[in-house]
Amino acid sequence: MDWTREPHARLIAAAYTVALLAWLIGVVWILYGQFSASSAEQMVVGIVFFAIGQALMISVAFRLRKNFPTSRAPSSFSQAWQRLNLGLELPTAVRLLLGR
């Protein structure tokens, strides 16, 4: 994806980086809670991190959806969301944040 054409590209890259980290922390926290037989309160913390990460990821994917043509079967939003959730855009976002 070409993030440089986006207005406020650094802000979008920061939001994506925070979203991916929150999503990953949430997944790890939930798995740890399940394997260690933790209380429900600890599971809620993981679910909140996961939900925040997904909400940010959806908003970034919605913003970047125009970078994909809609000629293929999945929608442009789906393509953007899948690339973001797989972490394929993390190197680009970090490069943009570091100003390279």
BAVORO-940549 format. One record per residue (C-alpha): residue number from 1; residue in three letters; x, y, z. Coordinates in Angstrom, 2 decimals, decimal comma. Example, Ala and Ser with C-alpha at 12.3 -4.5 7.8 and 13.67 -1.06 7.14 Angstrom:
2
1	Ala	12,30	-4,50	7,80 $
2	Ser	13,67	-1,06	7,14 $
//
This chain:
100
1	Met	0,00	0,00	0,00 $
2	Asp	1,13	3,52	-0,67 $
3	Trp	0,67	5,45	2,55 $
4	Thr	2,51	8,54	1,31 $
5	Arg	-0,48	9,78	-0,70 $
6	Glu	-2,63	9,88	2,42 $
7	Pro	-3,08	13,11	4,31 $
8	His	-1,87	12,67	7,90 $
9	Ala	0,05	9,54	6,91 $
10	Arg	2,18	9,59	10,07 $
11	Leu	-0,93	9,74	12,25 $
12	Ile	-2,43	6,78	10,39 $
13	Ala	0,84	4,86	10,76 $
14	Ala	0,91	5,60	14,50 $
15	Ala	-2,71	4,48	14,87 $
16	Tyr	-1,93	1,27	12,98 $
17	Thr	1,13	0,52	15,10 $
18	Val	-0,83	1,08	18,33 $
19	Ala	-3,71	-1,01	16,98 $
20	Leu	-1,48	-3,94	16,06 $
21	Leu	0,26	-3,87	19,44 $
22	Ala	-3,05	-3,63	21,35 $
23	Trp	-4,49	-6,48	19,29 $
24	Leu	-1,42	-8,64	19,90 $
25	Ile	-1,36	-7,88	23,65 $
26	Gly	-5,05	-8,77	23,80 $
27	Val	-4,57	-12,10	22,06 $
28	Val	-1,59	-13,04	24,25 $
29	Trp	-3,42	-11,94	27,41 $
30	Ile	-6,50	-14,00	26,50 $
31	Leu	-4,42	-17,09	25,70 $
32	Tyr	-2,42	-16,72	28,91 $
33	Gly	-5,65	-16,37	30,87 $
34	Gln	-7,06	-19,53	29,32 $
35	Phe	-3,97	-21,63	29,86 $
36	Ser	-3,39	-20,46	33,43 $
37	Ala	-7,03	-20,75	34,53 $
38	Ser	-7,18	-17,08	35,49 $
39	Ser	-10,23	-15,27	36,73 $
40	Ala	-12,80	-13,72	34,45 $
41	Glu	-11,58	-10,22	35,32 $
42	Gln	-8,21	-10,92	33,73 $
43	Met	-9,92	-12,23	30,61 $
44	Val	-11,89	-9,01	30,35 $
45	Val	-8,63	-7,02	30,21 $
46	Gly	-7,46	-9,10	27,25 $
47	Ile	-10,80	-8,74	25,51 $
48	Val	-10,69	-4,95	25,97 $
49	Phe	-7,19	-4,75	24,46 $
50	Phe	-8,29	-6,97	21,59 $
51	Ala	-11,42	-4,88	20,95 $
52	Ile	-9,51	-1,59	21,01 $
53	Gly	-6,95	-3,01	18,59 $
54	Gln	-9,63	-4,24	16,21 $
55	Ala	-11,57	-0,96	16,36 $
56	Leu	-8,44	0,99	15,44 $
57	Met	-7,53	-1,55	12,76 $
58	Ile	-10,99	-1,26	11,19 $
59	Ser	-10,78	2,53	11,12 $
60	Val	-7,32	2,44	9,49 $
61	Ala	-8,48	-0,16	6,94 $
62	Phe	-11,50	1,99	6,15 $
63	Arg	-9,19	4,94	5,59 $
64	Leu	-6,77	2,99	3,36 $
65	Arg	-9,39	1,08	1,36 $
66	Lys	-9,05	3,34	-1,68 $
67	Asn	-5,54	1,98	-2,30 $
68	Phe	-7,07	-1,25	-3,62 $
69	Pro	-9,02	-1,72	-6,85 $
70	Thr	-12,39	-3,37	-6,41 $
71	Ser	-12,12	-5,54	-9,53 $
72	Arg	-11,44	-8,72	-7,53 $
73	Ala	-14,00	-10,63	-5,45 $
74	Pro	-13,09	-9,33	-1,96 $
75	Ser	-13,92	-5,72	-1,34 $
76	Ser	-11,19	-3,11	-1,06 $
77	Phe	-11,95	-2,77	2,66 $
78	Ser	-11,48	-6,53	3,14 $
79	Gln	-8,17	-6,49	1,33 $
80	Ala	-6,91	-3,57	3,43 $
81	Trp	-8,16	-5,16	6,67 $
82	Gln	-6,50	-8,49	5,88 $
83	Arg	-3,14	-6,89	5,05 $
84	Leu	-3,25	-4,81	8,22 $
85	Asn	-4,26	-7,68	10,51 $
86	Leu	-1,56	-9,96	9,11 $
87	Gly	1,02	-7,31	9,92 $
88	Leu	2,13	-6,96	6,32 $
89	Glu	2,07	-3,17	6,56 $
90	Leu	4,04	-2,88	9,80 $
91	Pro	7,45	-2,26	8,13 $
92	Thr	5,92	0,52	6,03 $
93	Ala	4,28	2,10	9,06 $
94	Val	7,48	1,98	11,11 $
95	Arg	9,50	3,48	8,25 $
96	Leu	6,95	6,26	7,95 $
97	Leu	7,04	6,90	11,70 $
98	Leu	10,83	7,05	11,72 $
99	Gly	10,80	9,48	8,80 $
100	Arg	12,75	7,37	6,33 $
//
